Amino acid sequence: MPADVVDEWAFPNRATPPGSAAYYAVRFSADTRRQLNAYLLAWHALIREISDRPHDPGVARLKLDWWRQEITATAEGSPRHPLLRALSREETGTTTASAMLCVVDAAERTLQTPQPTDDLAFADACRDDQGTLFHLLASVDTDAAADASANLDAGGYCSAIARIQHVARRPDLLPADCGAEQLRTLSAGQRTERIEALLAALAPGHLAQARSSEVGMRLAALARALHEKLRRSGYAVHPELIDRAPLAKLWTAWRAAR
């Protein structure tokens, strides 16, 4: 395979840009696992892009069907997409293929219901988002929990925090009563009460005890740290993104890797 084709997906790639939480979560992977983890995050991002506000949902469904065929072809050793050709060189198996199909199925559900209608639908949408990523990462990590629901909840929590962080830009990713304009009308105390209720279905208080993949553990630690910063702000809704400095993310990921 040409080096330039592989390098498009090698770490760091567009799913793990320098300075991001995903970058530091993958950066502290073992040398033998770093590229595999970067490939998985890149592939998951490709699938989620298909279901994110598509111009034509029918075309998006055709793309998802094509990816289902590619997953089958990868399991048979004959993928066509360069990312899956790169991924096929890594140590994966039938469990990973099954987890990849779960990602595609979740993307199709997102096409059917683009905006969560209530708190429970929000939790389900978050599980379908990064929850399926955690499930995928766990499929190649022998130390990860076999309990799929734990990985779906842990990843779902990370997705929920990211959605709350980006509410000013993407209010459609939260229930209608949690849009940016609606939240701005509330006091800090009222916003906190509403957002914490929104997160309740994902049980963030129990995530410290959840056992996920090594990358998942770091992503969850980074999400908890960001959550604390958002909470301290009263879940303020500003045009400027509330985020942590790259050095703070590095420190959190390093401690989670110890």
Secondary structure, DSSP 8 states (H G I E B T S, - for coil): --HHHHHTTSSS-TTS-TTSHHHHHHHTS-HHHHHHHHHHHHHHHHHHHHHSS-S-HHHHHHHHHHHHHHHHHHHTT---SHHHHHHTTSS--HHHHHHHHHHHHHHHHHHH-SS--SHHHHHHHHIIIIIHHHHHHHTT-TTS-S-HHHHHHHHHHHHHHHHHHTTTT-GGGS-GGGSHHHHHTS-HHHHHHHHHHHHGGG-GGGGGG----HHHHHHHHHHHHHHHHHHHTTS---SS-----HHHHHHHHHHHH-
